[in-house]
Amino acid sequence: MILKVITLKLKLGSKVGLVGLSGSGKAIITNLIERFNNPLKGKIFVNGIHLVDISHEHLHRKISIVSQEPILFNCSVKENITYKLESKATSVDIENVTKMANAHEFISKFLEKYQTFVGERGLWLSGGQKKRIEIRRTLLINPRILLLDEATSALDAESEYLVQDVMDSIMKGRTVLVIAHRFSAVKNADTVVIILEGQIVESSSHEELLNLDNIYTVLVRRQLQGPKTES
């Protein structure tokens, strides 16, 4: 069993940060919420409804994930944005969400604009551009629950700044779970939850956890100090 006697509650419209070392169980929590896996024990509820009683199609109209590695296909920018939503998204809708994601400007500079092919897994795009296309797809879905799974950890500092600014805006009015290694991604969350070896060991606000001077404080100090170098 990966998760052990774990209870995690996300209040409507709240932002919860989930922090832990690699292998602590963060990824399986997102997989369970998205129903990529079903729990062997225990239950997950959304608005009081058992998750396994909700169809995948309906669930993924209400829940969306922005992951560390954007999932893009070898087709045009427009087709990537509107994947599985072609009949519902108009050109105006697409342009509106690209502007919200700070992406309309760089797309307009492409020779074929929205018809530009991005290559397999977005080969012809930078990391920041791929991420903003993924965010635009999320905006079109307009989910009520948003999962951010290490969403900016693979970006350089400039791209991270641009993408984080966009994500801050799309989080408003949604229930958000932020999975992260870096405390900077969760310090503004309503609640920060620390998970180790499949168990929740601390849960409070960023400031309150720092004042406790326990596990979270140790993790923050390690990140501020950076990796050790051999003398």
KEMAR-379593 format. One record per residue (C-alpha): y, z, x; residue in one letter; residue number from 1. Coordinates in Angstrom, 3 decimals. Layout:
<rs>
v Y&w Z&u X&resn A&resi NUM
...
</rs>
This chain:
<rs>
v 0.000&w 0.000&u 0.000&resn M&resi 1
v 3.421&w -0.965&u 1.335&resn I&resi 2
v 5.636&w 1.067&u -1.019&resn L&resi 3
v 4.780&w 4.725&u -1.646&resn K&resi 4
v 6.039&w 6.672&u -4.664&resn V&resi 5
v 9.369&w 4.854&u -4.725&resn I&resi 6
v 11.957&w 5.057&u -7.522&resn T&resi 7
v 14.991&w 2.798&u -7.290&resn L&resi 8
v 17.553&w 2.480&u -10.088&resn K&resi 9
v 20.315&w -0.131&u -10.285&resn L&resi 10
v 22.945&w 0.663&u -12.904&resn K&resi 11
v 24.537&w -2.225&u -14.777&resn L&resi 12
v 27.363&w -3.704&u -12.701&resn G&resi 13
v 26.667&w -1.516&u -9.666&resn S&resi 14
v 26.238&w -2.536&u -6.042&resn K&resi 15
v 23.341&w -0.909&u -4.192&resn V&resi 16
v 22.678&w -1.329&u -0.485&resn G&resi 17
v 19.119&w -1.124&u 0.835&resn L&resi 18
v 18.831&w -0.383&u 4.551&resn V&resi 19
v 15.816&w 0.102&u 6.764&resn G&resi 20
v 14.060&w -0.942&u 9.942&resn L&resi 21
v 11.895&w -4.071&u 10.052&resn S&resi 22
v 8.626&w -3.445&u 8.233&resn G&resi 23
v 10.003&w -0.600&u 6.126&resn S&resi 24
v 9.409&w -2.412&u 2.814&resn G&resi 25
v 12.769&w -4.042&u 2.017&resn K&resi 26
v 11.382&w -7.573&u 1.662&resn A&resi 27
v 8.586&w -6.602&u -0.704&resn I&resi 28
v 11.138&w -4.976&u -3.032&resn I&resi 29
v 12.975&w -8.288&u -3.442&resn T&resi 30
v 9.641&w -10.078&u -3.899&resn N&resi 31
v 8.701&w -7.658&u -6.670&resn L&resi 32
v 12.040&w -7.972&u -8.465&resn I&resi 33
v 11.791&w -11.773&u -8.331&resn E&resi 34
v 8.105&w -11.569&u -9.393&resn R&resi 35
v 6.926&w -13.448&u -6.335&resn F&resi 36
v 4.441&w -10.567&u -6.300&resn N&resi 37
v 3.384&w -8.189&u -9.067&resn N&resi 38
v 2.993&w -4.472&u -8.269&resn P&resi 39
v -0.561&w -3.180&u -7.883&resn L&resi 40
v 0.648&w 0.187&u -9.158&resn K&resi 41
v 3.785&w 1.321&u -10.932&resn G&resi 42
v 6.162&w -0.691&u -13.101&resn K&resi 43
v 9.492&w -2.495&u -12.844&resn I&resi 44
v 11.852&w -2.629&u -15.808&resn F&resi 45
v 14.890&w -4.817&u -16.514&resn V&resi 46
v 17.006&w -3.561&u -19.425&resn N&resi 47
v 14.024&w -1.481&u -20.516&resn G&resi 48
v 11.627&w -4.448&u -20.595&resn I&resi 49
v 8.550&w -4.423&u -18.371&resn H&resi 50
v 9.054&w -7.188&u -15.812&resn L&resi 51
v 5.596&w -8.723&u -16.300&resn V&resi 52
v 6.485&w -9.283&u -19.966&resn D&resi 53
v 9.413&w -11.527&u -18.985&resn I&resi 54
v 8.657&w -15.203&u -18.318&resn S&resi 55
v 9.407&w -16.538&u -14.849&resn H&resi 56
v 11.684&w -19.196&u -16.337&resn E&resi 57
v 13.829&w -16.677&u -18.207&resn H&resi 58
v 13.816&w -14.189&u -15.323&resn L&resi 59
v 15.112&w -16.729&u -12.811&resn H&resi 60
v 17.961&w -17.658&u -15.116&resn R&resi 61
v 19.096&w -14.029&u -14.931&resn K&resi 62
v 18.242&w -13.149&u -11.331&resn I&resi 63
v 19.249&w -15.111&u -8.239&resn S&resi 64
v 18.717&w -14.511&u -4.538&resn I&resi 65
v 20.757&w -15.491&u -1.481&resn V&resi 66
v 18.451&w -15.142&u 1.500&resn S&resi 67
v 18.801&w -15.167&u 5.277&resn Q&resi 68
v 17.540&w -18.759&u 5.572&resn E&resi 69
v 18.995&w -21.068&u 2.886&resn P&resi 70
v 16.438&w -23.218&u 1.071&resn I&resi 71
v 17.750&w -26.795&u 1.076&resn L&resi 72
v 15.946&w -30.035&u 0.367&resn F&resi 73
v 16.143&w -33.482&u 1.983&resn N&resi 74
v 18.466&w -34.896&u -0.647&resn C&resi 75
v 22.188&w -35.020&u -1.386&resn S&resi 76
v 24.627&w -32.117&u -1.482&resn V&resi 77
v 24.962&w -32.572&u -5.258&resn K&resi 78
v 21.187&w -32.596&u -5.818&resn E&resi 79
v 20.805&w -29.423&u -3.765&resn N&resi 80
v 23.505&w -27.652&u -5.756&resn I&resi 81
v 22.135&w -28.721&u -9.144&resn T&resi 82
v 18.414&w -28.439&u -8.338&resn Y&resi 83
v 16.550&w -27.750&u -11.620&resn K&resi 84
v 19.923&w -27.707&u -13.427&resn L&resi 85
v 20.785&w -31.437&u -13.496&resn E&resi 86
v 21.056&w -31.679&u -17.298&resn S&resi 87
v 23.408&w -28.691&u -17.572&resn K&resi 88
v 25.853&w -29.123&u -14.699&resn A&resi 89
v 28.790&w -31.529&u -15.016&resn T&resi 90
v 30.836&w -32.938&u -12.132&resn S&resi 91
v 33.646&w -30.560&u -13.114&resn V&resi 92
v 31.233&w -27.595&u -13.018&resn D&resi 93
v 30.027&w -28.614&u -9.565&resn I&resi 94
v 33.534&w -29.042&u -8.175&resn E&resi 95
v 34.649&w -25.714&u -9.653&resn N&resi 96
v 31.836&w -23.748&u -8.033&resn V&resi 97
v 32.296&w -25.499&u -4.685&resn T&resi 98
v 35.940&w -24.442&u -4.718&resn K&resi 99
v 34.908&w -20.878&u -5.549&resn M&resi 100
v 32.498&w -20.981&u -2.595&resn A&resi 101
v 35.165&w -22.306&u -0.210&resn N&resi 102
v 33.076&w -25.451&u 0.240&resn A&resi 103
v 34.916&w -28.262&u -1.525&resn H&resi 104
v 37.095&w -28.896&u 1.513&resn E&resi 105
v 34.291&w -29.488&u 4.021&resn F&resi 106
v 32.252&w -31.534&u 1.510&resn I&resi 107
v 35.262&w -33.773&u 0.819&resn S&resi 108
v 35.389&w -34.629&u 4.522&resn K&resi 109
v 31.849&w -36.053&u 4.481&resn F&resi 110
v 31.752&w -39.860&u 4.379&resn L&resi 111
v 29.778&w -39.865&u 1.130&resn E&resi 112
v 31.117&w -36.514&u -0.096&resn K&resi 113
v 28.743&w -34.968&u -2.691&resn Y&resi 114
v 26.240&w -37.817&u -2.235&resn Q&resi 115
v 25.811&w -36.985&u 1.465&resn T&resi 116
v 22.195&w -36.276&u 2.434&resn F&resi 117
v 21.794&w -32.917&u 4.177&resn V&resi 118
v 18.474&w -33.585&u 5.949&resn G&resi 119
v 15.279&w -31.550&u 5.819&resn E&resi 120
v 16.212&w -27.862&u 5.348&resn R&resi 121
v 19.877&w -28.830&u 5.739&resn G&resi 122
v 19.378&w -30.169&u 9.266&resn L&resi 123
v 22.739&w -31.986&u 9.295&resn W&resi 124
v 24.766&w -28.940&u 8.234&resn L&resi 125
v 25.990&w -25.873&u 10.096&resn S&resi 126
v 24.648&w -22.440&u 9.197&resn G&resi 127
v 27.818&w -21.532&u 7.310&resn G&resi 128
v 27.824&w -24.818&u 5.373&resn Q&resi 129
v 24.183&w -24.377&u 4.331&resn K&resi 130
v 24.886&w -20.859&u 3.174&resn K&resi 131
v 27.858&w -21.921&u 1.057&resn R&resi 132
v 25.800&w -24.663&u -0.620&resn I&resi 133
v 23.193&w -22.045&u -1.500&resn E&resi 134
v 25.927&w -19.798&u -2.916&resn I&resi 135
v 27.246&w -22.666&u -5.044&resn R&resi 136
v 23.787&w -23.081&u -6.559&resn R&resi 137
v 23.845&w -19.360&u -7.369&resn T&resi 138
v 27.250&w -19.697&u -9.031&resn L&resi 139
v 25.970&w -22.483&u -11.285&resn L&resi 140
v 23.058&w -20.307&u -12.385&resn I&resi 141
v 25.576&w -17.500&u -13.100&resn N&resi 142
v 23.007&w -14.692&u -12.752&resn P&resi 143
v 23.423&w -11.166&u -14.092&resn R&resi 144
v 21.461&w -9.695&u -11.182&resn I&resi 145
v 22.152&w -10.858&u -7.628&resn L&resi 146
v 19.910&w -10.153&u -4.635&resn L&resi 147
v 21.450&w -10.596&u -1.182&resn L&resi 148
v 18.635&w -10.517&u 1.374&resn D&resi 149
v 20.107&w -10.398&u 4.896&resn E&resi 150
v 22.424&w -13.105&u 3.587&resn A&resi 151
v 24.781&w -13.285&u 6.591&resn T&resi 152
v 22.620&w -11.944&u 9.436&resn S&resi 153
v 21.889&w -15.387&u 10.946&resn A&resi 154
v 25.535&w -16.527&u 11.038&resn L&resi 155
v 28.094&w -16.410&u 13.828&resn D&resi 156
v 31.113&w -14.121&u 13.383&resn A&resi 157
v 33.460&w -16.801&u 11.978&resn E&resi 158
v 30.899&w -18.163&u 9.509&resn S&resi 159
v 29.945&w -14.639&u 8.467&resn E&resi 160
v 33.592&w -13.855&u 7.699&resn Y&resi 161
v 33.958&w -16.964&u 5.505&resn L&resi 162
v 30.663&w -16.425&u 3.690&resn V&resi 163
v 31.185&w -12.680&u 3.190&resn Q&resi 164
v 34.566&w -13.380&u 1.589&resn D&resi 165
v 32.842&w -15.699&u -0.904&resn V&resi 166
v 30.038&w -13.225&u -1.617&resn M&resi 167
v 32.512&w -10.427&u -2.268&resn D&resi 168
v 34.017&w -12.542&u -5.042&resn S&resi 169
v 30.699&w -13.567&u -6.667&resn I&resi 170
v 29.437&w -9.974&u -6.715&resn M&resi 171
v 32.135&w -8.908&u -9.169&resn K&resi 172
v 30.772&w -8.192&u -12.637&resn G&resi 173
v 27.120&w -8.466&u -11.549&resn R&resi 174
v 24.411&w -5.973&u -10.704&resn T&resi 175
v 23.848&w -6.418&u -6.972&resn V&resi 176
v 21.168&w -5.336&u -4.510&resn L&resi 177
v 22.137&w -5.914&u -0.868&resn V&resi 178
v 19.270&w -5.799&u 1.638&resn I&resi 179
v 20.536&w -5.463&u 5.188&resn A&resi 180
v 19.947&w -4.211&u 8.704&resn H&resi 181
v 23.651&w -3.913&u 9.484&resn R&resi 182
v 25.603&w -1.085&u 7.895&resn F&resi 183
v 28.714&w -3.298&u 7.707&resn S&resi 184
v 27.035&w -5.237&u 4.871&resn A&resi 185
v 26.492&w -2.158&u 2.702&resn V&resi 186
v 29.333&w 0.230&u 3.529&resn K&resi 187
v 31.240&w -0.765&u 0.370&resn N&resi 188
v 28.207&w -0.329&u -1.905&resn A&resi 189
v 28.284&w 2.268&u -4.675&resn D&resi 190
v 25.025&w 3.657&u -3.324&resn T&resi 191
v 23.253&w 3.135&u -0.007&resn V&resi 192
v 19.487&w 3.687&u 0.008&resn V&resi 193
v 17.567&w 4.149&u 3.259&resn I&resi 194
v 13.900&w 3.199&u 3.209&resn I&resi 195
v 11.435&w 4.005&u 5.985&resn L&resi 196
v 7.685&w 3.283&u 5.959&resn E&resi 197
v 7.758&w 2.408&u 2.268&resn G&resi 198
v 9.602&w 5.532&u 1.118&resn Q&resi 199
v 13.208&w 6.311&u 0.214&resn I&resi 200
v 14.390&w 8.998&u 2.632&resn V&resi 201
v 18.138&w 9.101&u 1.879&resn E&resi 202
v 20.399&w 7.877&u -0.927&resn S&resi 203
v 24.151&w 8.328&u -1.364&resn S&resi 204
v 27.462&w 6.593&u -0.586&resn S&resi 205
v 28.201&w 5.291&u 2.908&resn H&resi 206
v 30.712&w 8.058&u 3.643&resn E&resi 207
v 28.514&w 10.847&u 2.276&resn E&resi 208
v 25.534&w 9.665&u 4.305&resn L&resi 209
v 27.624&w 9.649&u 7.473&resn L&resi 210
v 28.691&w 13.235&u 6.764&resn N&resi 211
v 25.046&w 14.290&u 6.407&resn L&resi 212
v 24.458&w 13.225&u 10.028&resn D&resi 213
v 20.828&w 12.325&u 9.359&resn N&resi 214
v 18.827&w 9.059&u 9.549&resn I&resi 215
v 21.609&w 6.761&u 8.320&resn Y&resi 216
v 24.025&w 8.179&u 10.884&resn T&resi 217
v 21.491&w 7.513&u 13.655&resn V&resi 218
v 21.096&w 3.886&u 12.516&resn L&resi 219
v 24.877&w 3.381&u 12.418&resn V&resi 220
v 25.314&w 4.860&u 15.911&resn R&resi 221
v 22.593&w 2.599&u 17.312&resn R&resi 222
v 24.359&w -0.478&u 15.943&resn Q&resi 223
v 27.745&w 0.602&u 17.247&resn L&resi 224
v 26.286&w 1.262&u 20.706&resn Q&resi 225
v 24.512&w -2.095&u 20.812&resn G&resi 226
v 21.299&w -2.860&u 22.717&resn P&resi 227
v 20.532&w -0.857&u 25.844&resn K&resi 228
v 20.790&w -2.718&u 29.139&resn T&resi 229
v 18.720&w -2.018&u 32.228&resn E&resi 230
v 20.654&w -0.732&u 35.218&resn S&resi 231
</rs>
